[in-house]
Amino acid sequence: MREKFAVLTLLATLSGLPTIASSSEIDWKNVDAALGKTATVTGEVHRYGLPRSDLHVTLDGVAVKTALALGGWVAFAPMHGEAMVMGDLVLLETEITPVMTKLLDGGLDITAVHNHVLRASPATFYMHVGGHGDPVKMATVIRAALSASKTPFDPPATTAGPAPAVDLDTAKLDQIIGVKGTPVGGVYQFGVPRRDPAIENGMQVNGPLGGANAVNFQPTGNGKAAITGDFLVTGNEVNPLIRALRGGNIEVTAIHSHMLDEQPRMFFVHFWADDDALKLARSIRTALDKTDAVKGPTN
């Protein structure tokens, strides 16, 4: 009788523990409707693009394409019977406080506000948002907060013809970086994961949640490219990385955190250069080799 009571007690205790929700337990159509966007789905993660296609930003004479440095996003992942959200919102200086106020009033957290590049006109800033709870409610808060900015939500006007070409030797870039890139809006994008991703709130911070090294190449003519993005590194990797970048004449434009409670503690290093694309790729690979970044096929 005593053993039976112990089993019943254990079952009652276990029944009170939080469970990990699966993606199928969330009505993602309602999340789409609340945010006014359709997600890109990778595994259990639903990621929504919030590009600032309304902005016309120049830097060192380069007209910055949206896919190079203006691609805001939020991503939802099922967690403990609800969902976790992480994201990076692209904002003008005057939009920071009103958007932040609405996010905080709606119960979401701000985990960072910072620059990515220097000398851009107009200056752009990046607000990282986090939270957990009902995904529809969180999506509703994010949509309402972004109404205090000029972030576009209407679908982009369709234009006839092929996607913008990337006038670079992308096969050679793939070979140098060690993973395959993806052409997006006239920019060649690389996402290079770490071998051991960080963990936050018991969840693995994978690529769709912002847990990969991002390296973007925008052609600027004659085999040259403007590059920017960010490296995801532990504290002991920061200075070996930035020394490698400076050795390749790549400007380091920001060093900061994006999250609050991740393990191990991670830092994000942003960069900028406009030079021969293959030369820059070799310098980027040298810098990646100072970190835990994967080298080899990932897609």
VOGU-3710 file (C-alpha; in Angstrom, 3 decimals, decimal comma):
1> mrekfavltl> 0,000/0,000/0,000  2,889/2,340/0,859  4,505/1,664/-2,563  1,210/2,336/-4,353  0,880/5,666/-2,511  4,417/6,627/-3,499  3,701/5,907/-7,171  0,520/7,971/-7,075  2,387/10,832/-5,421  5,086/10,705/-8,107
11> latlsglpti> 2,519/10,739/-10,892  0,751/13,702/-9,335  4,046/15,578/-9,066  5,014/14,844/-12,673  1,598/15,933/-13,926  2,253/19,376/-12,449  5,533/19,879/-14,311  5,617/22,077/-17,436  5,752/20,213/-20,720  7,518/21,162/-23,914
21> assseidwkn> 4,872/22,170/-26,423  5,201/20,855/-29,928  4,698/23,094/-32,909  1,462/21,251/-33,708  -0,094/22,464/-30,423  0,069/26,090/-31,587  -2,354/27,475/-34,167  0,258/29,201/-36,306  -2,376/30,658/-38,631  -3,527/32,812/-35,722
31> vdaalgktat> 0,061/33,920/-35,083  0,420/34,796/-38,783  -2,798/36,805/-38,639  -1,781/38,662/-35,476  1,563/39,682/-36,944  0,270/40,240/-40,474  3,063/38,085/-41,915  3,645/34,525/-43,089  6,423/32,616/-41,367  9,364/30,738/-42,800
41> vtgevhrygl> 9,346/27,425/-40,926  12,556/25,600/-39,995  11,918/22,599/-37,767  9,851/23,900/-34,841  10,859/27,546/-35,360  8,534/29,989/-37,115  10,476/33,041/-38,282  8,894/36,222/-39,626  10,806/38,717/-41,743  10,393/42,410/-40,903
51> prsdlhvtld> 12,647/44,054/-43,500  12,966/47,831/-43,558  12,469/48,073/-47,303  11,157/51,610/-46,743  14,602/52,906/-45,787  17,197/54,241/-48,212  20,483/53,945/-46,343  23,930/54,784/-47,699  27,305/54,001/-46,163  30,657/55,039/-47,609
61> gvavktalal> 28,941/55,645/-50,941  27,246/52,220/-50,973  23,447/52,105/-51,276  22,729/49,451/-48,652  20,324/46,791/-49,897  17,691/45,610/-47,432  19,156/42,098/-47,360  22,618/43,424/-46,497  21,844/45,129/-43,175  18,165/46,083/-42,834
71> ggwvafapmh> 16,480/42,712/-42,378  14,559/42,772/-39,100  12,865/39,596/-37,869  11,123/37,806/-34,993  11,090/34,039/-34,425  8,837/31,880/-32,266  9,687/28,430/-30,889  7,435/26,169/-28,766  8,616/26,038/-25,141  7,156/24,657/-21,904
81> geamvmgdlv> 3,551/24,589/-23,060  3,750/28,069/-24,618  6,265/29,765/-26,924  9,503/31,702/-26,745  10,082/34,699/-29,013  13,378/36,298/-30,001  13,900/39,003/-32,576  15,861/41,925/-33,964  13,943/45,034/-35,026  15,516/47,622/-37,341
91> lleteitpvm> 14,634/51,132/-36,228  15,468/54,761/-36,815  16,661/56,762/-33,820  13,304/58,499/-33,387  11,465/55,160/-33,397  13,393/53,516/-30,551  11,564/54,916/-27,518  7,959/54,623/-28,781  8,514/51,055/-30,012  10,274/50,060/-26,776
101> tklldggldi> 7,487/51,553/-24,653  4,801/49,542/-26,448  6,821/46,327/-26,190  7,389/46,788/-22,463  3,758/47,733/-21,856  2,782/44,510/-23,635  4,928/42,389/-21,320  7,856/41,684/-23,629  11,524/42,168/-22,730  14,159/44,326/-24,390
111> tavhnhvlra> 17,484/42,489/-24,444  19,665/44,949/-26,396  19,654/48,223/-28,341  22,704/49,069/-30,452  24,223/49,969/-33,803  25,503/47,458/-36,353  27,459/49,793/-38,626  29,018/53,261/-38,435  28,552/56,380/-40,595  25,291/55,160/-42,168
121> spatfymhvg> 22,850/57,833/-43,339  20,257/57,744/-41,940  21,610/56,036/-38,827  19,909/52,731/-38,066  19,643/50,928/-34,738  18,707/47,398/-33,766  16,416/46,485/-30,893  16,451/42,898/-29,669  13,245/41,637/-28,147  12,507/38,502/-26,127
131> ghgdpvkmat> 9,726/36,894/-24,172  7,674/33,795/-23,557  3,953/33,177/-23,304  0,975/32,955/-25,652  2,442/33,374/-29,163  -0,670/35,102/-30,523  -0,597/37,667/-27,729  3,134/38,276/-28,218  2,678/38,650/-31,974  -0,138/41,147/-31,348
141> viraalsask> 2,138/43,190/-29,063  4,971/43,204/-31,603  2,656/44,312/-34,408  1,213/47,096/-32,235  4,688/48,223/-31,150  5,953/48,418/-34,711  3,003/50,636/-35,588  5,051/53,320/-33,796  7,625/52,930/-36,570  7,360/52,957/-40,344
151> tpfdppatta> 8,154/49,237/-40,629  6,178/48,088/-43,705  3,697/45,238/-43,339  2,065/45,294/-46,757  3,406/42,631/-49,143  6,079/44,083/-51,445  4,921/45,018/-54,913  5,685/42,209/-57,326  7,853/43,045/-60,281  8,215/41,018/-63,422
161> gpapavdldt> 11,560/39,467/-64,217  14,215/37,448/-62,394  15,551/38,171/-58,909  18,492/40,605/-58,759  21,696/38,884/-59,803  24,657/38,595/-57,445  27,613/39,660/-59,586  30,216/37,692/-57,611  31,959/34,327/-57,930  29,593/32,688/-55,462
171> akldqiigvk> 31,007/29,192/-56,002  34,428/30,459/-54,961  32,916/32,279/-51,998  31,243/29,032/-50,892  34,564/27,232/-51,165  36,432/29,839/-49,103  33,829/30,303/-46,366  33,297/26,548/-46,162  29,495/26,536/-46,301  26,988/27,257/-49,052
181> gtpvggvyqf> 25,537/30,747/-49,248  22,113/31,888/-50,402  21,259/34,750/-52,776  18,631/37,052/-51,249  17,581/40,360/-52,819  20,857/40,885/-54,668  22,960/39,969/-51,614  24,843/36,700/-51,009  24,186/35,585/-47,434  26,027/33,063/-45,287
191> gvprrdpaie> 24,780/31,576/-42,030  27,611/29,703/-40,317  26,481/27,876/-37,158  28,552/27,160/-34,095  29,391/23,552/-33,280  27,946/23,994/-29,769  24,998/26,425/-29,841  24,155/28,508/-26,791  21,213/27,538/-24,578  18,673/30,023/-23,230
201> ngmqvngplg> 15,624/29,098/-21,131  16,426/25,463/-21,816  16,184/26,052/-25,561  18,976/25,698/-28,107  19,552/29,046/-29,826  19,860/27,748/-33,378  20,259/29,626/-36,653  16,598/30,628/-37,137  16,613/32,059/-33,589  19,666/34,195/-34,354
211> ganavnfqpt> 22,306/31,707/-33,229  24,585/31,656/-36,295  27,416/33,766/-37,648  25,906/35,988/-40,368  28,098/37,191/-43,241  26,537/39,121/-46,132  28,177/40,145/-49,444  26,674/42,908/-51,613  28,404/43,405/-54,986  29,837/46,880/-55,520
221> gngkaaitgd> 31,409/46,286/-58,948  34,586/44,824/-60,466  34,641/41,821/-58,164  34,328/43,936/-55,032  31,713/43,608/-52,324  30,487/45,455/-49,264  30,278/43,014/-46,371  28,594/43,184/-42,997  26,952/40,885/-40,482  27,851/39,557/-37,069
231> flvtgnevnp> 29,933/36,849/-35,433  28,578/34,922/-32,449  31,429/34,233/-30,017  32,288/33,430/-26,413  34,243/35,923/-24,335  37,597/34,214/-24,870  37,037/34,279/-28,650  36,306/38,026/-28,921  39,830/39,398/-29,165  41,346/36,632/-31,336
241> liralrggni> 38,429/37,236/-33,722  38,729/41,016/-33,878  42,511/40,807/-34,272  41,951/38,539/-37,279  39,397/40,956/-38,722  41,649/43,965/-38,312  44,501/41,952/-39,821  42,310/41,634/-42,911  41,541/45,392/-42,859  37,916/44,700/-41,908
251> evtaihshml> 36,387/47,356/-39,655  34,924/46,192/-36,326  31,832/48,344/-35,767  30,202/46,944/-32,611  30,744/44,382/-29,841  27,770/43,627/-27,617  25,252/41,086/-26,326  21,910/40,142/-27,880  20,541/37,945/-25,070  20,404/38,073/-21,263
261> deqprmffvh> 20,509/34,549/-19,827  22,224/32,366/-22,417  24,831/29,767/-21,512  27,639/30,083/-22,295  27,686/33,883/-22,372  27,815/35,039/-25,993  28,921/38,258/-27,665  28,121/39,561/-31,140  30,816/41,257/-33,190  29,674/43,379/-36,153
271> fwadddalkl> 31,884/44,409/-39,045  32,102/46,336/-42,329  34,383/46,460/-45,363  34,196/47,205/-49,089  36,984/45,487/-51,020  37,781/42,553/-53,283  35,159/39,926/-52,405  37,454/36,891/-52,461  40,103/38,677/-50,388  37,438/39,584/-47,830
281> arsirtaldk> 36,086/36,034/-47,802  39,541/34,675/-46,978  39,850/37,139/-44,083  36,381/36,213/-42,849  37,277/32,495/-42,904  40,499/33,218/-40,991  38,425/35,065/-38,376  35,847/32,246/-38,180  38,664/29,789/-37,549  39,422/31,644/-34,310
291> tdavkgptn> 35,986/30,570/-33,053  33,799/27,495/-32,663  32,217/28,095/-36,085  31,422/25,090/-38,257  33,479/24,589/-41,392  31,924/22,235/-43,906  28,587/21,560/-45,643  25,583/22,678/-43,593  22,872/22,617/-46,275
//
